[in-house]
Amino acid sequence: GDNAEAYWSFDDSKLVFQSNNEKWAVMCDQIYVTDTNNYLMAEKIPDLVSTGLGRTTCSYFMPGDTTILYASTHLADSLCPEEPKRREDGKYVWPIYNTFDIFIADLNGNIIYQLTDTPGYDAEATVSPIGDKIVFTSMRSGDLELYTCNIDGSNVIQVTDQLGYDGGAFFSNDGEKLIFRSSRPKTNEAIEEYKMLLLEGLVKPIEMELYICNVDGTELQQITSLGGANWAPFFHPSDEKVIFSSNHNSKRGFPFNLFMIDINGDNLEQITFDTSFDAFPVFSNDGKKIVFSSNRNNNGTRSTNVFIADWID
């Protein structure tokens, strides 16, 4: 199945991730928590912390490591929402389900708070390493923009306001900056296509670049102009560079590998050299390890799995 988007607890002892592993009787992404030294998931199902209903995505530990947040469609329907059909024009698209809202749950799977309740897509939430704020993507303005709020959901502030899909945001380690991906259409044709797809609840993620800004949205800068899909960025422990996934040097849009770049856009460096898919790289809070998702070692299937590696600068 797809086992991906793994994120560390604040004390680095656990990972929260999403899976649709058929062997666990899960056909639609749900959220699980496991110890980082648990290598027995082939034999034992980890702890389910989402409801098991609807589709879930984008989980993250809250300060204290006793609760997590994640987005879910379960309030609208207990069934898995329909995936986009193959398009006649052949375009690769992501669904932006308007039934996603963000919830906070304890590690026993009990929802203790609903963070968002506005109409439209609310998802892709992550938490500041200093524990004071949450950043997430929302359609509440009519476009896919970034918002921040306090850890309790109060004081919601819109961060971005330009046309395009702004998402997958993470805080710097000092909590002062945001790094995120964006597909910002420039030509009239691209703008029209973006708007039409958005009306269908879809985005086309094949052209994305990385942007950085202060938490309040000021000093916005585009730091990549590589072409292709550049996404899943995460700050290096130094806050002076970011690691991300990209297919910019792939001839047919594949493979995706991990790259590093300075926050001013200099010194691009390739980190992995796979022939398949590497993405969602996340440094541990102590900076000693990295977790990422990959299609490697899957016996020729389409399965994605979670990998942990030592990080040595």
N, C-alpha and C positions, 0 to 999 in steps of 0.2 A: 504493500500500500504506500501511501504518501505519509511519511513520518518526517515532520519538518518544523521549521520555525521554533527552535528550542532556545529558551532564555534562562539565564542563571538566576537563582535566588540571591538575595543580597549577601548572604554568607557563603555563596558558591557551593553549598552542599547539595542542592537540588536543581533539577531542570523542569521547566514546564514546556510542553510541546503539544502539537496537534497531530492527529492520526486518523486515517480511515482504513485501518488494517482489517481486512475481512476475517482473518483468523481470530480477531477479538470481537467478531460479530458487529463491526462498525463499518457502515457503508457510507457514512457522511461525516466529515471532519468533527472530531470531538477532542476535548482537552484532557491531558494526562500529566501527572507529576511523578517523577522518579528521582531517586538518589543518583548523584553523578557517578557513583561507583557501582551502579546496578547493571551488571552485564548479563542478567538472567531473563531479559524480556522475551527471549525466544521461548521460554518455558513458563513465565509467569506474567500475567497482564499487570501493568502498573496501575496506580490509583487513578480512577476516573474522577475528575473534579468539575466537569460540566454536567449538564442535565441528562445528556444522552439523547436529547430531542433537537430537531432542527439542524442547522449547520452552525458551527462555531469557528472562530479564527482569532488570531492575534492575541495570545495570552501573555501575561507578564506578572511577575511577582510584585506585590505591594510591600512597602516598608514593614519590617518585622517578620516577614516570611511566613506569616500565618494565613494570609489571604492572597488571592490572585484576581486580576481582572481579565476579562475576555469579551469578545463580541459574539452575539448569538441571535439567531432568527426564531428561537423557540416560542416567543410570545405570539408570533403571527401564525405559526403552524408547527405542529410536532413532527411533521414529515420533512425530509430534506428538500430544499427548494430546487426547482428544475435547473439543470445546467444549460448554458446556451447551446443551441443546435449549431451544427456546422454551417457556416454562412456560405451562401452561393458565391459571394465575391472572394472567398478563401481567406478573409481577414482573421487573424488570431486575436481573440478578445478575452477580457476578463469580465465576469459578472460583478456588478455593484448592487448587491441586493438591498432594496430599500427597507427591508425588515430587520436589518442588523441594528442592534442597540448594544451598549456596553454595560456589563454587569460586574459586580465584585462578589466573589464567593470564598468560603473558607475551604480548607484542604480536605474536608469531608464532602464537598460538593454542594453545600447549602448556600444558596444565593442570599446575601445579606444586604445588598444594596443595588439599586439600578442607577447607574451613573448618567445615562442619557435617555431621553424619552421624546425627542423631537422627530417629526416625520422625516423619512429618508435615511440614507446610509450613515451610520456612525460606527466606526471600527478603527483598526490599526492603532490602538492605544499603547503607549509605552510610558514608563515612569522615570522621572529624573533620578540619577544616582544619589543625589542629596536628599531625596525623599519628600520634596515639597510640591511638585507639580506633575501633571499628566499632560501628554500631547496626544492628539488623535485627529483623524480625518473625518470630515462631515460634509454632507450635501445640504445643510440647512440654509445656505445662502443661494442655492441653485447651482453651485459649482462645487467641485471637490477641493476643499480648502483645509488648511491646518488650523487647529484651535488648541489652546491650552486652558487648563483649569487647575484650581487647587486640588490637593490630594483628596478632599472630600466632595469634589464636584462643583464647588462654588467658584465664582469669579471667572466665568468662561470668557476668553478673549480670542478674537479672530487674529491669526498670525499672518496668513497669506491672503491676497485678494486679486491675483492675476489669473486669467483664463487658463485652464489646464488642470491635470490631475496632480495634486500635491499630496504625497502620501509616504508611508513607511518611514516616519520621522523618529529620530533618536536624539536624546540629549547628550551633550558633552559631559565628561566626567565631573567638571566643576559646575554643571547645571546652568551654564550661561549661554550656550549656543544650541542650535538644532541643525542636524544634517538630514536631508530628505531627498527623495526622487521626485522628478516632475516631468510630465509630458506636456510641454507648453506649445500649442500649435501657433505657427507664425503666418503661414500663407492663408489666403481666403479659403482655398480648398481644404486645407488641414483644419481650419477653424470650423468650417461647416460640417466636416466629417465628425469632428470631436463632439459638436453639439448634437448632431443627429444620433450618434451612438449613445450619448449620455441619456437622451430621451428614452432609449430602449433599455437603460440600466446597464450599459456596457462601456468599457474603455478599451482602447487598443494600446497595449503596453510595449510595442516594439521599438519605440523611439523615446527614450528617457535619459535625462541627464541629472547630475547631482547638484544640489544647491545647499548653501549654508547661510544661516542668519542668526542674529541674536534671538533670544527666547521671545522677545516682543515683536519680532519681524523686521527690525531695523538692520541695516548693513547687509542686505540680501546680496549674495554673490553666487553666480554660477561657477562651479569649480571644475566641471568636465565639459568638453565639447568633442567627445570621441565618436559620436554616432552610435547607432544600435541601441541596445537596452542596457543602461547602467543603473543599477538599483541595489537594494538591500545594503545601504551604507551603514557603517558603525564606527564610532570614534576609537582610534588607537588610545591606549592608556595615557599617552603624552598629551592628548588633545591637539597635537600638531599635524596629524594626518588621519585619514580614514581608510578603512578596508571596505571593499564592495564587490559585487558580482557584475560581470560584464561579458557581452558577446561581441564587443566592438571589433575584434580582429578575427571573427569567425565568418567564413565566406557565405554560409547558408543560415546564419542566425544561431548556430550551434557549433561547438559547445559553449557553455558558460564557465568561466574561471574566476578566481578571486584575484583582485588587484589592490594595490595600496597607492594612495596619492596624498600629497601635502594639501592642507586645507586652503592653500592659495592656488591650487591646480598644478603645481610643479611636481617633478620627480615621480612620474608614474612607474610602478614596479609590479610585475606579475608575480603572484604568490603561489598559485596552483597551476598545474599543467595537465589537467585531465582532458579526456576526449569526450566527456559527457556533460555533467551538470554539477556545479558547485555554487552554493548560494547561502544566504542567511548567516554570514559570519558574525559571531558575537564574542567579544573578549570577556573572560571572567573578571569579576570585580577586583581581584588581586593582580590581574594582568599576566598571570602565569600560564593560562590556557586559553584555547579558543574552541568554540563549538560551531559547527556548520552542518549544512544538509547537503547530501550528495547522492548521485545515481551510481557512484562507483560500487564495485563489489556486490552487484545485484544479480549475478548469474544471467545477464542478458535480458532481464525483465525491465519494466519501467519503474520499479520500486525506488523510492527515495528513503534514505535513512540518515540518522543523526550520528555525527562523528565528533569526538573530542581529541584535540592534539595539544601537545606542549607548545608554547609560544616562546621563541628565543629571538630577540632583536639582533 
